[in-house]
Amino acid sequence: MYKQEFGLGSLGEDGGWGLGNNMLKETLVVNTGPIGAFAATGSVVRKTGGGMYTGFAGGDATWTDAWAYYLATSFQLSPNNRLEAYAVGAPHRHGQNVYKLNLASLDPDLARSLDGFDAGAFDDYPAVGRGRSPNVAPVSSSYAGAQYNSTGPDAGRRSRHNSGYLNERENYFHKPQVNLNWYSYFGEGLSLTTVAYFSGGNGGGTGTIGSVSWNHDYGQRFPDWDATIARNQANATGSRGVLRNSVNNQRTWGAISKLRKSFEGGMNAEIGVDWRTATIAHYWEVRDLLGGAYFECAQSNRCTPSEFWTETERSRRLGEKIHYHNENTVDWLGAYAQAEKTAAAGSLYGMVGWAQSSYTLVDFFKHGAAAGSHLRLASGNIGGYQIKGGAVRNLNDEWSVFGNAGIVSKVPIFDGVIDDNNGTLHEDPQNEDFRSFEVGTEFRSSSRAVSLDINLYHTIWRNRTERGFVRDFGGIEGVDGLVTLLGVDARHMGIEAQGAYQPSDLLRVDWAVSVGNWKYLEDATGFYRPDDRSTESVYLDFYIEGLKVADAPQRQMAISASLFPANGAYVSLVGKFFGDHYAEFDHLNRSDPGERGIQSWQPPGYSVFDLHASYSFGDVLPVADGGDLRLFANVYNLLDAVYIQDATDASQYNGYHDDGDRHDADSAEVFLGYPRNLNVGFQVIF
């Protein structure tokens, strides 16, 4: 099978298709079919594109350059034993649009339509356009400085993606996964499934370290690469600011084994064990010296040197590690038992599970207790458990009711146990606790033309660990930070419903509705730290009690109408509606007791329509056994709606605060949703 897709975006003021934002995706799938006891399927995908966003002064911000592959094989060892092997991966590079902007910059007309948007914001934040990003900027084509990344899909010295532009933010990664599955049937309803797997990830993301020259012509900063390069070249002590890679390399090995037994009377029981171990290395390295001969890793350049370096070794060259180098391990062991009883009247289900995790940290930049050793920390084993159960009762051939409940004590994530900035263990790490229940009903008409599902849910989530990104930490440009909240308690409750109606083979209507009420129950404690690691983590109280859980709409609705006018033809119109969406709050703002109880700004609700169509010509290709040709087209955001998809409340970077209100539209920074874009292609099956 061969499949090719093309994508176009409409970013121009006239609404025309922007060829500069094109995408090309090609997929090739090959199947061997059964060859005796053996069978195999393989696929390769190639995707390139310019992306939807360009810089303030030009250049693709969200370009993509990616591959993907998949290989599956099966071998029937005997009538009761089968082996399967899988390998999948997706090496890729792509530019990123990381920073939200003030709405006055992105779309002044939408900004003016919002209540309370102060006119002063338009002076501070001139219009740049809907598809602009501050994360890419021009660089002189005469600059020939090499770039470097130690791992990833194109490790080693390499040229930049575009000779005329330079991305501040780029992501590159390759995380293949390999599985070996063994299915064995022993007879009398007894079977064993064992999966052994490996997953290894190499790559990272880019950013700046040190002092970089920034341009503020549009109110929001973007890099001035030529000024930075000229300053670095003129500096006798090397580059003052450089591009760095934040590297994340992972290795995970694991095995899952499940023994299942089917009994007479509709009873099935299963026991299983799950083991995995992971090693994760984190470090920064010099990606691009931006004109200098070396980068001096010192506090004056916002870089923390290793305690093991000599003075000479602080002058870091291309590809050398800077700032920090940690290695973490995560070890997991779990087991469970479950049983299910099914009968005409309904079913019962129950399970119990147990798990333990342990974490370690090795900091290769800090001295340990013994002379010449590295700092090492170990959490020891931390245990957790889960208990779940549910029941379904069939009232008649069309209606049924159900209920589920669960208690989960989940081991905290690494950041909830070890502070790798301070190099300390948290004194009393608490498991994350869930208490949830769900009740609902299902309806299936006897003709199967109508279906309906309704459920009510209620979940209490305690002691969750949350993290938030901080840019320009402490007001210092180019220094990012991380906020970690410990002991976050939240309640999620609501109602969900979905249904379908198909009166004939020509028409089908589907719909879904979700209405939630999600909020934080208590204040929390936590800490923040700068990425330059120049200071120890600072512990604070965070006043979040009563705030709505942000960054996700709590009211959602979708409806689609699908037509099947002829054999092989399909047309569908999908409408999606979102509301009750609260802007993500800046965690550091919520360490001020004066902010207690003040909800984040609520962006306006929005609706988006998509159109999908396809037509299959059948066996029309002149190949052996015939070949099927299918054409398809998808128009996303058909009406080119302008809407706020994500927002951060009371932005300290791109907010307007002169009007005295920190929780309104002009104080927020936002991402707008994608404009209208078209995806067309064809698929050949032979």
C-alpha positions in Angstrom: 0.0 0.0 0.0 1.2 3.5 -0.9 -0.2 6.7 0.5 0.7 10.3 -0.2 -0.7 13.4 1.6 -0.3 17.1 0.9 -1.0 19.9 3.4 -1.6 23.6 2.8 -2.4 26.4 5.3 -4.3 29.7 4.9 -2.3 32.3 6.7 -2.7 35.2 4.3 -5.0 38.1 5.0 -7.0 37.2 1.8 -7.6 33.7 3.2 -5.7 32.1 0.3 -3.7 28.9 0.6 -0.2 29.6 1.8 2.2 27.4 -0.2 5.0 28.3 2.2 3.3 26.3 4.9 3.0 23.1 2.9 3.4 19.6 4.1 4.2 16.4 2.2 3.8 13.0 3.8 4.4 9.6 2.0 3.6 6.2 3.4 4.6 2.8 2.1 3.2 -0.4 3.6 4.2 -3.9 2.5 2.6 -7.2 3.6 4.1 -10.6 2.9 0.9 -12.5 3.6 1.3 -16.0 5.2 4.5 -17.7 4.1 4.1 -21.0 5.8 4.2 -20.3 9.5 5.7 -16.8 8.9 4.2 -13.4 8.1 5.5 -9.8 8.1 4.3 -6.3 7.7 6.5 -3.3 7.3 5.9 0.4 6.7 8.0 3.6 6.1 6.8 7.1 6.5 8.5 10.3 5.3 7.2 13.7 6.4 8.5 17.2 5.6 6.9 20.6 5.8 7.4 24.3 6.5 4.9 24.5 9.4 2.2 27.0 10.2 4.4 29.7 11.9 7.0 32.1 10.7 9.2 34.5 12.6 8.6 38.2 13.1 11.2 38.8 10.4 10.6 35.6 8.3 11.8 32.1 8.5 9.9 28.9 9.2 9.4 28.4 13.0 7.7 25.0 13.0 9.2 23.2 10.1 9.4 19.4 10.3 11.8 16.8 9.0 10.7 13.3 10.1 10.8 9.6 9.3 8.8 6.8 10.8 9.1 3.0 10.5 7.2 -0.1 11.6 8.0 -3.8 11.3 5.9 -6.6 12.6 6.6 -10.3 12.2 4.8 -13.4 13.3 5.9 -17.0 13.5 3.7 -19.9 14.5 6.0 -22.2 16.4 3.2 -24.8 17.0 -0.6 -25.0 17.1 -0.4 -23.6 20.6 2.6 -21.3 20.5 3.2 -18.1 18.5 6.0 -15.6 18.6 5.6 -12.0 17.4 8.2 -9.3 17.1 7.7 -5.6 16.6 9.9 -2.6 16.0 8.7 0.9 15.7 10.4 4.3 15.7 10.2 7.9 14.4 13.4 9.8 14.1 12.6 13.5 13.7 13.7 17.1 13.8 11.3 20.0 14.0 11.2 23.7 14.9 9.1 24.8 17.9 6.8 27.7 18.6 7.2 27.7 22.4 6.1 31.2 23.6 2.6 32.5 23.8 2.1 36.2 22.8 -0.2 39.0 23.7 -3.5 38.9 21.8 -2.9 42.5 20.6 0.0 41.3 18.6 -1.6 38.2 17.1 -5.1 39.6 16.2 -6.0 43.2 17.2 -9.6 42.7 15.9 -10.3 39.8 18.2 -8.6 41.7 21.1 -10.9 44.7 20.6 -13.9 42.5 20.7 -13.2 41.3 24.2 -14.6 43.2 27.2 -12.0 45.1 29.2 -9.1 44.8 26.7 -7.3 48.1 27.4 -6.3 50.2 24.4 -2.8 50.8 25.9 -1.9 47.1 25.1 -1.9 48.0 21.4 0.8 50.5 21.9 3.0 48.1 23.9 2.4 45.1 21.6 2.2 46.1 17.9 0.5 43.7 15.5 2.7 41.0 14.0 0.0 38.6 12.7 -1.8 35.5 13.5 1.0 33.0 12.4 4.1 34.6 13.9 6.6 33.1 16.3 9.4 34.7 18.3 11.5 31.5 18.2 13.1 31.9 14.8 15.0 34.9 13.4 17.3 35.8 10.5 21.1 35.2 10.5 23.6 36.3 8.0 24.2 33.6 5.3 27.9 34.3 5.7 27.8 32.9 9.2 29.3 29.4 8.8 29.4 28.3 12.5 28.7 24.6 12.9 26.0 23.1 15.1 26.3 19.9 17.2 24.2 17.4 19.0 25.7 14.4 20.7 22.6 12.1 20.3 19.5 11.9 18.2 18.6 11.1 14.6 21.5 13.1 13.1 24.2 13.1 15.9 27.5 14.9 15.4 28.5 18.1 13.7 25.8 19.4 11.3 24.7 22.5 9.4 21.7 24.4 10.6 18.3 23.7 9.0 18.2 27.0 7.0 21.3 29.0 6.0 19.3 32.3 6.4 17.5 31.7 9.6 18.3 30.2 13.0 15.8 28.5 15.4 16.1 29.3 19.0 13.9 26.3 19.8 14.2 23.0 18.0 13.4 19.5 19.0 15.1 16.3 17.8 14.5 12.8 19.0 14.4 9.1 18.1 12.8 6.6 20.5 12.6 3.2 18.9 10.7 0.4 20.7 11.2 -3.3 20.2 8.8 -5.9 21.5 9.0 -9.7 21.6 5.6 -11.3 22.3 5.1 -15.0 23.1 1.5 -16.3 23.1 1.0 -19.8 24.5 -2.2 -21.8 25.0 -2.1 -24.8 27.3 -5.6 -26.1 26.8 -8.7 -26.1 29.0 -9.0 -22.3 28.9 -5.4 -21.6 30.2 -3.2 -19.2 28.3 0.0 -17.3 28.9 1.1 -14.1 27.3 4.6 -12.7 27.9 6.0 -9.4 26.4 9.6 -8.4 26.7 10.4 -5.0 25.4 13.2 -2.4 25.0 12.7 1.3 24.4 15.6 3.7 23.9 15.3 7.4 23.3 18.0 9.8 22.2 17.6 13.5 21.6 16.7 16.8 23.2 15.6 20.4 22.7 17.5 23.6 22.1 17.6 27.0 23.8 20.0 29.7 24.9 22.4 30.1 27.8 24.4 33.1 28.7 23.8 36.6 27.4 22.1 36.8 24.0 21.1 40.0 22.2 17.3 40.3 21.9 15.1 42.5 19.7 12.0 44.0 21.3 10.6 45.9 18.3 7.2 44.2 18.7 7.0 44.2 22.5 7.8 40.6 22.7 11.4 39.5 22.4 13.0 37.6 19.6 16.7 36.8 19.1 19.1 39.1 17.2 21.5 36.5 16.0 23.8 38.8 14.0 24.3 41.2 16.9 25.0 38.2 19.2 27.5 36.8 16.8 29.3 40.1 16.3 29.5 40.7 20.1 30.8 37.1 20.6 33.5 37.5 17.9 34.6 40.8 19.5 34.8 39.4 23.0 38.3 38.4 24.1 37.0 35.8 26.6 34.9 33.8 24.2 31.2 33.7 23.5 29.0 35.6 26.0 25.9 33.6 24.9 25.4 30.4 22.9 22.8 27.9 21.8 22.7 24.8 23.9 21.1 21.4 23.7 19.1 20.1 26.7 19.7 16.4 26.2 17.5 13.5 27.4 18.7 10.0 26.7 16.6 7.1 27.9 17.0 3.3 28.1 14.1 1.2 29.3 13.9 -2.6 29.6 10.8 -4.4 30.7 8.7 -7.6 30.8 5.0 -8.2 31.3 3.6 -11.7 31.8 -0.1 -12.5 32.1 -1.7 -15.9 32.9 -5.3 -16.2 32.0 -7.9 -18.9 32.8 -11.4 -19.2 31.5 -13.8 -21.2 33.6 -17.2 -22.6 32.9 -20.1 -20.3 33.6 -18.6 -17.2 32.1 -15.8 -16.7 34.7 -12.4 -15.4 33.6 -9.5 -14.8 35.9 -6.0 -13.3 35.3 -2.8 -12.8 37.2 0.2 -10.8 36.0 3.5 -9.4 36.8 5.2 -6.2 35.4 8.9 -5.4 35.7 10.8 -2.5 34.2 14.0 -0.6 34.7 14.9 2.7 33.1 18.1 4.8 33.0 17.7 8.5 32.0 20.6 10.9 31.4 20.1 14.6 31.4 22.7 17.2 30.5 23.3 20.4 28.6 25.9 20.7 25.9 27.2 23.5 23.6 25.1 23.4 20.4 26.4 26.5 18.5 29.1 28.9 19.8 27.5 31.8 17.8 30.8 33.2 16.6 33.1 32.6 19.6 35.9 30.1 20.0 34.6 28.8 23.3 32.0 29.4 26.0 33.2 30.2 29.5 31.0 28.2 31.9 30.9 30.4 34.9 28.3 32.1 37.0 29.0 35.4 35.2 27.6 33.7 32.1 24.7 32.1 34.0 26.4 28.6 33.7 27.2 26.4 36.6 30.6 24.7 36.2 31.4 21.2 37.3 33.0 20.9 40.7 35.5 18.5 39.1 36.8 20.9 36.4 40.0 22.8 36.4 40.0 26.5 35.4 41.1 25.6 31.9 38.3 23.1 31.5 35.7 25.8 32.1 36.3 27.0 28.6 33.8 24.7 26.8 34.0 24.0 23.1 31.4 22.8 20.6 29.6 19.7 21.8 31.0 19.7 25.4 28.8 19.3 28.4 27.9 22.4 30.4 25.8 23.4 33.3 24.8 20.0 34.7 25.0 16.3 34.0 22.7 13.9 35.9 21.7 10.3 35.5 18.5 9.0 37.0 17.2 5.4 37.3 13.6 4.3 37.8 12.9 0.7 38.8 9.4 -0.7 38.9 7.9 -4.0 40.0 4.2 -4.7 40.0 1.7 -7.5 40.2 -2.1 -7.8 39.9 -5.0 -10.2 40.0 -8.4 -9.7 38.4 -11.5 -11.6 37.7 -14.7 -11.1 35.6 -18.0 -12.9 35.6 -20.2 -12.5 32.6 -23.8 -13.7 32.2 -26.9 -12.8 30.3 -28.1 -10.6 33.2 -24.8 -8.6 33.2 -21.2 -8.8 34.5 -19.0 -8.3 37.5 -15.4 -7.2 37.5 -12.8 -6.7 40.2 -9.0 -6.3 40.5 -6.3 -5.7 43.0 -2.8 -4.5 42.2 0.5 -3.7 44.0 3.6 -1.9 42.7 6.8 -0.5 44.1 9.2 2.0 42.6 12.6 3.3 43.5 14.7 6.2 42.2 18.3 7.1 42.2 20.3 10.2 41.2 23.9 10.5 40.2 25.1 14.1 39.7 28.4 14.0 37.8 29.0 17.8 38.4 28.9 17.6 42.2 31.2 15.9 44.7 29.9 13.0 46.8 30.7 12.1 50.4 33.9 10.2 49.5 36.9 11.9 47.9 36.7 12.0 44.1 33.2 10.5 44.1 30.0 11.9 42.5 26.9 12.9 44.5 24.6 9.9 44.7 21.1 9.6 46.1 18.7 6.7 46.4 15.1 6.8 47.5 14.6 3.1 48.5 11.5 1.3 47.6 8.2 3.1 47.7 5.0 1.0 47.5 1.6 1.6 46.1 -1.6 -0.3 45.4 -4.9 -0.1 43.5 -8.3 -1.7 44.1 -11.0 -1.5 41.4 -14.4 -3.0 40.8 -17.4 -2.6 38.6 -20.7 -4.1 37.5 -23.1 -4.0 34.6 -26.8 -4.9 34.9 -28.8 -5.6 31.7 -32.3 -4.4 32.3 -33.6 -5.8 29.0 -32.3 -6.3 25.4 -31.8 -2.5 24.9 -31.0 -0.9 28.3 -28.3 -1.6 30.8 -26.8 0.3 33.8 -23.3 0.2 35.1 -21.1 1.4 38.0 -17.3 1.4 38.6 -15.3 2.5 41.6 -11.6 2.5 42.4 -9.0 3.4 45.0 -5.4 4.0 43.8 -2.3 4.9 45.8 0.3 5.8 43.2 4.0 6.2 43.8 5.0 9.9 43.3 7.0 10.8 40.2 10.7 11.4 40.4 10.4 15.2 41.2 8.1 14.3 44.1 10.9 12.3 45.7 14.2 13.8 44.7 15.2 17.5 44.2 18.0 17.1 41.6 18.8 20.8 41.8 19.6 20.8 45.5 20.8 17.2 45.4 18.4 16.3 48.3 15.7 13.8 49.1 12.3 15.2 50.0 11.7 14.4 53.7 8.3 12.7 53.4 7.2 11.9 49.9 3.5 11.2 49.7 1.8 8.8 47.3 -0.7 10.3 44.9 -4.2 9.1 45.9 -7.3 8.6 43.8 -10.8 8.0 44.9 -13.2 7.6 42.0 -16.6 6.3 41.1 -18.7 6.3 37.9 -22.3 5.4 37.2 -24.1 5.3 33.9 -26.5 3.8 31.4 -26.3 2.4 27.9 -29.0 2.0 25.3 -28.8 0.1 22.0 -32.0 0.0 20.0 -33.1 -3.4 18.7 -32.6 -2.2 15.1 -29.1 -0.8 16.1 -30.1 2.5 14.5 -29.8 4.4 17.8 -27.2 4.2 20.5 -26.8 6.3 23.7 -24.3 6.3 26.5 -24.5 8.5 29.6 -22.2 8.5 32.6 -21.6 10.5 35.8 -18.1 10.6 37.3 -16.5 11.9 40.5 -12.7 11.7 41.2 -10.7 13.1 44.1 -7.0 13.3 43.3 -4.7 14.1 46.3 -1.0 14.7 46.6 -0.4 15.1 42.9 2.9 16.6 41.8 2.6 19.4 39.2 5.2 21.2 37.2 5.2 24.5 35.4 7.7 26.2 33.0 9.1 29.7 33.9 10.7 31.9 31.3 13.2 34.7 32.1 13.4 33.4 35.7 13.8 36.3 38.2 13.5 38.8 35.3 16.8 37.5 33.8 16.5 37.1 30.0 17.5 33.7 28.7 17.3 32.0 32.1 14.4 29.6 32.3 13.1 27.8 35.4 10.8 25.1 36.7 8.1 25.3 39.4 7.2 22.1 41.1 4.0 21.9 43.3 3.8 19.1 45.9 0.6 17.8 47.5 -1.9 19.2 45.0 -5.5 18.1 45.7 -8.2 18.4 43.0 -11.7 17.2 42.4 -12.9 16.2 38.9 -16.7 15.6 38.5 -19.1 15.9 35.6 -21.4 14.2 33.1 -20.5 12.7 29.8 -22.9 11.5 27.1 -22.6 10.3 23.5 -24.9 8.8 20.9 -25.4 7.9 17.3 -28.4 7.8 14.9 -28.2 6.0 11.6 -31.7 6.0 10.0 -30.4 4.6 6.7 -27.3 3.5 4.8 -27.0 7.0 3.5 -26.8 9.0 6.7 -25.3 8.7 10.1 -25.3 11.3 12.9 -22.9 11.1 15.9 -22.7 13.5 18.9 -20.9 13.8 22.3 -21.3 16.2 25.2 -19.1 16.6 28.3 -19.8 19.0 31.2 -17.3 19.1 34.0 -16.6 20.9 37.3 -12.9 20.6 38.1 -11.2 22.6 40.8 -8.4 22.5 43.4 -9.4 21.7 46.9 -6.5 22.9 49.0 -3.4 25.1 48.9 -0.1 23.4 48.1 3.6 23.7 48.9 6.4 23.4 46.4 9.6 24.9 45.1 11.1 26.6 42.1 14.6 26.7 40.7 16.3 28.4 37.8 17.8 26.3 34.9 21.1 28.0 35.4 21.2 26.3 38.8 23.0 29.4 40.3 20.9 29.2 43.4 19.3 26.4 45.5 15.7 25.6 45.1 13.3 28.0 47.0 10.4 26.5 48.8 7.1 28.4 48.8 3.4 28.1 49.6 1.0 28.2 46.6 -2.5 29.6 47.2 -4.6 27.6 44.7 -7.6 26.5 46.9 -10.9 27.0 45.0 -9.3 27.7 41.7 -10.7 26.0 38.6 -8.4 23.4 37.0 -7.0 25.3 34.1 -5.7 24.6 30.6 -8.6 22.4 29.4 -12.2 23.3 28.5 -14.7 22.0 31.1 -17.5 22.1 28.6 -17.2 20.3 25.2 -19.6 19.2 22.5 -19.1 17.6 19.1 -21.6 16.6 16.4 -21.0 15.1 13.0 -23.1 14.3 10.1 -21.8 11.6 7.6 -23.1 10.9 4.2 -22.4 7.8 2.1 -23.9 8.8 -1.3 -22.4 5.9 -3.2 -20.4 2.8 -2.7 -16.8 3.9 -1.7 -17.8 7.5 -1.2 -17.8 9.3 2.1 -18.5 12.9 3.2 -18.5 14.1 6.9 -19.0 17.5 8.5 -17.8 17.7 12.1 -18.5 20.6 14.5 -16.7 21.0 17.8 -17.7 23.4 20.5 -15.7 24.4 23.6 -16.4 26.5 26.7 -15.7 27.1 30.4 -12.0 27.2 29.7 -9.7 28.9 32.3 -6.3 30.2 31.4 -3.4 28.3 32.8 -2.1 30.3 35.8 1.5 31.3 36.4 2.4 29.3 39.4 4.7 31.9 40.8 1.9 34.4 40.9 0.0 32.1 43.1 2.7 32.2 45.8 1.3 35.7 46.6 -1.4 35.4 49.3 -3.1 38.4 47.7 -3.9 36.2 44.7 -5.9 33.8 46.9 -9.3 32.9 45.4 -9.0 35.0 42.3 -9.9 32.8 39.3 -7.7 32.9 36.1 -9.0 34.8 33.1 -11.6 32.8 31.1 -11.0 33.0 27.4 -14.2 33.1 25.2 -15.6 29.8 24.0 -15.2 28.8 20.4 -16.4 26.4 17.7 -14.5 24.8 14.9 -15.9 22.9 11.9 -14.0 20.3 9.8 -14.9 18.7 6.5 -13.7 15.2 5.5 -14.3 13.4 2.2 -13.0 10.3 0.4 -13.8 8.3 -2.7 -12.5 4.8 -3.6 -12.4 3.9 -7.2 -12.1 0.2 -6.6 -9.8 -2.1 -8.5 -8.8 0.2 -11.3 -5.0 0.0 -11.4 -3.3 -2.2 -14.0 -1.4 -4.4 -11.5 -1.6 -8.1 -10.6 -4.9 -9.0 -8.8 -6.1 -5.4 -9.3 -5.2 -2.3 -7.3 -7.5 0.0 -5.3 -7.2 3.8 -5.7 -8.6 6.1 -3.0 -8.6 9.9 -3.0 -9.2 11.9 0.2 -9.4 15.5 1.4 -9.7 17.0 4.9 -10.4 20.7 5.5 -9.7 21.6 9.1 -11.2 24.8 10.6 -13.4 25.1 7.5 -14.7 28.6 8.4 -11.3 29.9 9.3 -12.4 30.7 12.8 -10.1 32.9 14.9 -10.1 31.5 18.5 -7.9 31.3 21.6 -6.8 27.7 22.1 -4.5 28.1 25.1 -3.7 31.0 27.4 -1.6 31.9 30.4 -3.2 34.2 33.0 -1.4 37.3 34.3 1.7 36.8 32.1 4.8 38.4 33.5 6.4 38.3 30.0 3.7 39.4 27.5 0.9 40.8 29.7 -0.4 44.4 29.9 -0.8 45.4 33.6 -1.0 49.2 33.5 -4.8 49.1 33.9 -4.4 47.5 37.3 -6.2 44.2 36.4 -3.9 41.2 36.3 -6.6 38.7 35.4 -8.2 40.0 32.2 -7.7 39.5 28.5 -4.9 42.1 28.0 -2.9 40.6 30.9 -2.8 37.1 29.4 -0.6 35.6 26.7 -2.2 33.2 24.2 -1.8 30.7 21.4 -4.4 31.0 18.7 -5.8 27.9 17.1 -4.7 26.8 13.6 -6.2 28.7 10.7 -8.0 26.9 7.9 -5.8 24.2 6.4 -6.2 21.5 3.8 -4.9 18.0 3.7 -5.3 16.1 0.4 -3.9 12.9 -0.8 -4.3 9.5 -2.4 -3.9 5.9 -1.3 -3.0 3.0 -3.5 -3.6 -0.6 -2.3 -2.1 -3.4 -4.4 
